[in-house]
């Protein structure tokens, strides 16, 4: 049996933007948030990639770092 313990980073204040492998997520609470940017190479992927705006409550938050860039929204 193997047990792993992950301690939450208590310095994070919600909501905040996190980035991992080009994906940007707006975290609203621990392990939960909306995907607000999807890398260009994954947008047209027919293999079930995560869609823009998708909300999840099981994101592995420890892999994400604080996003310090700029995102411009338009329609």
C-alpha positions, 0 to 999 in steps of 0.5 A: 500500500502506498500513501501520498500526502499533499499539503495545500499551498496556503499562500494562495488566495482564491480566486486566482489564475494558475498555469500548467502546460499552457492551460490557464485555470481560474481557481475559485476554491481548492482543486476547482476552477474554470479553464479560461485558456487552452493551448492552440495545439489542443483546441482542435484535438478530437481526442476529448481535450478539455474545452474552453470554459469547462469547470472541474472540481478535481484539478491537481492544483499542485502542478499549477503555478501562479499566472502572471501574464495577461489574457484579453477576452473578446468576441 
